[in-house]
Amino acid sequence: MPEFRIPLITGEYYHVFNRGVARQPIFLSIKDYEQALLALSYYRFSNPPMRLSRYKELSVEERTNTLNELQESEKRVEIASFVLMPNHFHMLLKQTAENGISSFISQFANSYTRYFNTKHNRVGPIFQGVFKSVHVETTEQLVHLSRYIHLNPAVSAVVKESDLISYRWSSLPDYLEEKNSSLIYSDAVLEQFSSREEYKKFVINYIDYGKELEKIKHLILED
């Protein structure tokens, strides 16, 4: 029976996540992570003029011109935070166009799957069915979800605690560095804190508790 999906509301935030088929890895190399980041950046716009694979074949000047034009166009989503893990991903997304999240995730997943299958000489889906989404109903929930997403590499022991803030495949570095990121829209979360340093403490001080929750999750959640 087809899965019934409640329409996602434009202007609202959602926690969106999915994992590899049978928990298999979906990122096997640095190039894989870099390709996924490029796909996130490219397909967040409502009307990309070509497939990402074609975009990558353009000259540097043509890519720059295309990207500049996209920056002035409508977006499907604003990416508030994200993390790419070896066999799954989490994103905190604000839908900014009708059907934006569904079309964004669809094009991201299809594009990355084509790349992954070509590179690794395989066929078939790499993601486990339709993505999951949870509506974010309060600012407090939004802030705590951003922390949950940013803590993933440490609580899952993918990196050491000391390396969490420099994990390249997460939006956490964008939150902590004084720079303008064209990919991440962090204002809704960071405006709840007096400084980036306060947000850093909010995340780092929760690592041990996050690890305990991770242990409990495996005991109480179904496969």
N, C-alpha and C positions, 0 to 999 in steps of 0.2 A: 504494500500500500504506500503511495507517495506520502512524504512527510508534509504535514500542514505547517505553514510558516505564517506567523503574524507579521503583517507589513511593518517595516521599520519606519519610524517617524522622522521626517526632515526637521532639523534643528535640535535633535536629541542626541545624547551620547550613548554608545553601546560598547560593552566589552565583547570583543570578537576573538574566537580562538578555533584552532583546528590542529590535528596532529597527523603524522604519517600513517599510512595503511599498516595495520597490525603493529603499530608503534615503531615502525622502521624509520631509520634516519632519513631526513629530507635535505640535510646539508652535510656534504662529505668533504668540502674543501673551502678555503677562503674565497675562491672564485664563485662558489655556489652562494655564499652569503652575500657577496658583492652583487651578484646578479639579482638576488631577491631584493636588496635595498634599491637597486636601480628600478626594478619593476614597481616597488612601492611608490617611489617618487614619480614615475612616469604615469601610472594608471590612476593616480588620485585625481587627475584632471578629467573633466567630463568628456572632452572630445579630442583625444590624442589622434593626430592625423595619420598614423601608420602603426603597424606592429612594432613592438620594442626591438625585435630582431632586425627589422629594416632600419630603424632609428640608429642602431649601433653601427650600421654600415655607412652612415653618412660621414662626410668630412667633419673635422672639428668645427669649422665655421658654420656648416649646415646644422650640426647638432646644437650649437650655441644659439643660432637664430630660432630654431624650432623650440628650444627650451624657453627662450625669452618670450616667444609668442604664447606658449602655454602658461607662463607665469601670470599673464594678463587675462587669462580665460577663467571660466567658471570651474570650480572644483566639485568633484563628487563627495569628497570627504575632507575633513581636517583630521590629521593624525595627532592625537594628544600625547600618546606614548605607545611604545611597542617593544617587544623583545623577540628575537629569533633564537630558538633553542635547537639543539641537534635533531630532535624529532617532533617539534611542535612550534607554534607561534602564538603570541598574544598581542592584541592591538586594542587600544582605547580610541574609538573613532567617533567623531561627530558627523552625522549625515548632513550634507549641505545642499544636496540636490535630490529630487525625487528618485527613489530606487538606487541612491548613490552607493550605499554600503554593499548591497548585493552585486551591483555591476562592478564595483571596484575589486571586491574579493574574487569574483568570477574571472575577471581579466588578469588579475595578479596570479591566481592559481593556474589558469590555463597557460599563461605565458611561461611561468616558472616550470610547469610540468613539461612543456615542449622542450625547454632548454635542458632540464635535468635528464630527460629520457634520451635526448640526442647525445649529450655529453657522456652519459654513463651506459649507453647502449642497452636500453631497456624499453619496455612498452607498458602501457596501462597507467592508471591513476597513481599518484603518490600521496594524495591527501585522503583522509578517511571520511568520505561522504560529504554532506553539506556542512558548511561551517556552523558553529554554535554562536549564539549571541545572547547577551543579557542586557536589558535596559538599565541604564544608570539613572536613578530617580532623584538623587540628592547630590549636592556639592560635596558633602562628607564622603559619600560613596565614591565619587569621582576621584577624590584625593587618595583614598585608601586603595582603590584599584590601581592607580598609578604606582603606588608603592609596591603592591603585590606583583605587578608586572616587572618593575625594575629589580625586585629581589630574586626573581626566578633563577638566574644563573648561580647565585650563591646558595640558596636553599636547596637547589637540586645538585649541588656539588660539581657543577660544570666548571666553575672557577673558584679560587680561594677567596675568602672574604676580602682580603687586601686588594684583590684585583677587580672587585665588582665595579667600582666607579670608572674603570677604564675599559670595561667590556664593550667591544666595538659594535656588537650586533644588537644594541639596545639604544633607546633614546635617553638613557640616564646621563651620558656625557653632555648631551645638549641641554639638559636641565641644570647642570652644575657649572658649565662654562659660560663666560660672558661673551656670547657671540649670537649673531642672528642666524638662526637655522631656517632655511627655506622649506625644510621637510616637516619640522615639528611645530605644532601650535601648543605651546606649554603655558600660555598666559592664564587659562582658566584654573590650572592647578597652582602655579607659582604665585598668583596674586593672593592666595590664602596664607602665604608665609611672608615674614618680614624680609627674608633674604634667601638667596640660593643656598647659603650655608645652613640655614635653618631647615630647608627641605632635605639637604644631605643628611643632617642628623636624624630627621624624621624617618629616612630610609634605613640608614646604617644601624641605628639603635634597635631596629626591629628584626635583625638577621636571626638571632638565636630563637626568638619566638616563632619566626617564619619557618625555621627548620623543624620545630616541634609540630607545627601545623601540618607540615609536609608529611611527617611520620603518621600523624593521625589520619590524614586524608586517605592514605593507602589502606587503612584499616576499615574505614567507614563508607568509602565510595565504591560503587560497582565498577567493574571493568568496562 
